[in-house]
Amino acid sequence: DYPPVVVSNHPFVADSRPFDVVSWIAIMILGMALSTQAGTFGIVIVKERETKVKHQLWVSGVTSTMYWIGHFLVDFCLYAIVGLAIFIVTAAFNLEAFNGPALLPLLISILVYMPNMILCCYATSFIFDKTDSAQSTMPTLISVAAILPYYVVGGLAFAGQGSTAKIIHYIACIVDPPYTILGAMFYIFWISTSPAFDPSKGEAT
């Protein structure tokens, strides 16, 4: 007697998918709202440097460490309000891309993104000497840095070039902090809506 042959049938998982306009726009709006908000923190730093406020604080006995930690704590609390509001709105509207198991990775992504983006804007503020130039340039700079890789990565992924999209995504996450929340949200959406994703297990099969 020969051993029985066991055959299983799994659906073919295509690498490309129809373009999901609703999820695409939702990710872009939510991600941009979170990324551009951080630009205001850098503008404040430029203003305080231009008006010599920071120098006056140092003369008054405030150390450089106290100055930056104080700024960071205040800015993080303000930023957390925006991040929490975005998370609540996303959960309340029950978007297909971010429901069920996808909510926890979204929350973690937002919490990790906020301190990184605050520090990025602090560093970017040293490019500017004048508050006016920072106000007119920094929001646009952050928006462009966030949205361009998102267009490239998302376009390649929907076109079936998943491997190329991931390579560009990883590179952008390293060199382009404003993009990281858009990239995280896109891949949370991409995995959670994959035909191979098992919502009961919270993982792709």
C-alpha positions in Angstrom: 0.0 0.0 0.0 1.2 3.5 -0.8 0.8 6.3 1.7 -2.1 8.6 1.0 -1.5 11.8 -0.9 -2.7 14.9 0.9 -3.6 17.8 -1.3 -4.6 21.3 0.0 -5.9 24.2 -2.0 -5.0 27.8 -1.1 -6.3 30.8 -3.0 -3.6 32.6 -5.0 -2.6 35.9 -3.4 -1.8 38.5 -6.1 0.9 41.0 -5.4 -1.0 43.8 -7.0 -4.5 45.1 -6.0 -7.1 47.5 -7.3 -6.3 51.0 -6.2 -8.2 51.8 -3.0 -8.9 55.5 -3.3 -10.7 55.9 0.1 -7.9 54.3 2.1 -5.3 56.1 0.2 -6.8 59.5 0.9 -7.6 58.7 4.5 -4.0 57.7 5.2 -2.7 60.8 3.5 -5.0 63.2 5.4 -4.4 61.6 8.8 -0.6 61.2 8.3 -0.2 64.8 7.0 -2.2 66.2 9.9 0.2 64.5 12.3 3.4 65.3 10.5 2.8 69.0 9.7 1.7 69.8 13.2 5.2 69.1 14.5 6.6 71.9 12.3 5.2 74.5 14.8 7.5 73.2 17.5 10.6 74.0 15.3 9.2 77.5 14.5 9.0 78.3 18.2 12.7 77.3 18.6 13.7 79.6 15.8 11.6 82.5 17.3 13.2 82.1 20.7 16.7 82.0 19.2 15.9 85.1 17.0 14.5 87.1 20.0 17.3 86.0 22.3 14.8 84.4 24.7 17.0 81.3 25.0 20.1 83.5 25.9 18.0 85.3 28.5 17.0 82.0 30.0 20.6 80.8 30.2 21.6 84.1 31.9 18.8 83.4 34.4 20.3 80.1 35.3 18.4 77.7 33.0 20.8 75.1 31.6 20.8 73.9 28.0 19.6 70.5 29.2 16.7 72.0 31.2 15.8 74.1 28.2 15.5 71.3 25.7 13.9 68.8 28.1 11.3 71.4 29.1 10.5 72.2 25.5 10.3 68.5 24.7 7.9 67.6 27.5 5.6 70.5 26.7 5.6 69.8 23.0 5.1 66.1 23.5 2.0 66.8 25.7 0.6 69.1 23.0 1.4 66.7 20.3 -0.1 63.8 22.2 -3.5 65.6 22.1 -3.3 65.7 18.3 -2.1 62.1 18.1 -4.9 60.9 20.4 -7.5 62.8 18.4 -6.3 61.2 15.2 -6.4 57.8 16.7 -9.9 58.3 18.1 -11.2 59.7 14.8 -9.7 56.7 13.0 -11.3 54.2 15.4 -14.7 56.0 15.5 -15.1 56.0 11.7 -14.2 52.3 11.7 -12.1 52.5 8.5 -11.6 49.2 6.9 -7.8 49.7 6.8 -7.6 50.3 10.6 -10.1 48.2 12.4 -9.7 45.2 14.6 -6.1 44.0 15.1 -4.8 47.0 13.1 -5.7 49.5 15.8 -2.9 48.5 18.2 -0.1 48.8 15.6 -1.5 52.2 14.6 -1.4 53.4 18.2 2.1 52.2 18.7 3.2 53.8 15.4 1.8 57.2 16.5 3.4 57.0 20.0 6.8 56.1 18.4 6.5 58.8 15.7 5.7 61.7 18.0 9.0 62.0 19.9 11.1 61.3 16.7 9.2 64.0 14.8 9.6 66.5 17.6 13.4 65.9 17.7 13.5 66.1 13.9 11.8 69.5 13.9 14.2 70.8 16.6 17.2 69.8 14.4 15.5 71.3 11.3 15.0 74.6 13.1 18.8 75.3 13.0 18.5 75.7 9.2 16.6 79.0 9.7 17.8 82.2 11.2 14.5 84.1 10.9 11.0 83.2 12.2 9.4 84.5 9.0 11.4 82.1 6.8 10.8 79.2 9.1 7.0 79.9 9.1 6.9 80.0 5.3 9.2 77.1 4.6 9.2 74.5 7.4 5.5 73.3 6.9 6.1 73.0 3.2 9.4 71.2 3.7 7.8 68.7 6.1 4.8 68.1 3.9 7.0 67.4 0.8 9.3 65.1 2.8 6.3 63.2 4.0 4.2 62.9 0.9 6.7 62.2 -1.9 7.9 58.8 -0.6 4.3 57.9 0.3 3.3 58.4 -3.4 6.2 56.4 -4.6 5.8 53.5 -2.1 2.1 53.3 -2.5 2.1 53.5 -6.2 4.7 50.8 -6.5 2.8 48.5 -4.1 -0.5 48.9 -5.9 1.3 48.3 -9.2 2.6 44.9 -8.0 6.2 46.0 -7.3 6.0 45.0 -3.6 9.7 44.3 -3.2 10.8 47.6 -4.7 8.2 49.4 -2.6 9.5 47.9 0.6 13.2 48.8 -0.2 12.2 52.4 -0.8 10.0 52.3 2.3 12.9 51.1 4.6 15.3 53.7 3.1 12.8 56.5 3.6 12.1 55.5 7.2 15.8 55.9 7.9 16.6 59.1 6.1 13.1 60.8 6.1 11.4 61.0 9.6 8.3 62.9 8.4 7.4 60.0 6.1 7.5 57.3 8.7 3.9 57.7 10.0 2.6 57.6 6.4 4.7 54.5 5.7 3.6 52.8 8.9 -0.1 53.5 8.2 0.2 52.4 4.6 1.7 49.0 5.5 -0.7 48.5 8.4 -3.5 49.0 5.8 -1.7 46.8 3.3 -1.3 43.9 5.6 -4.7 44.1 7.3 -6.5 44.2 4.0 -4.4 41.4 2.4 -6.3 38.4 1.2 -3.8 36.3 3.2 -4.6 38.1 6.5 -6.4 36.2 9.2 -8.2 38.7 11.5 -8.8 36.0 14.1 -5.0 35.5 14.5 -3.9 39.1 13.7 -1.4 37.9 11.1 -0.9 37.0 7.5 -1.1 33.3 6.7 
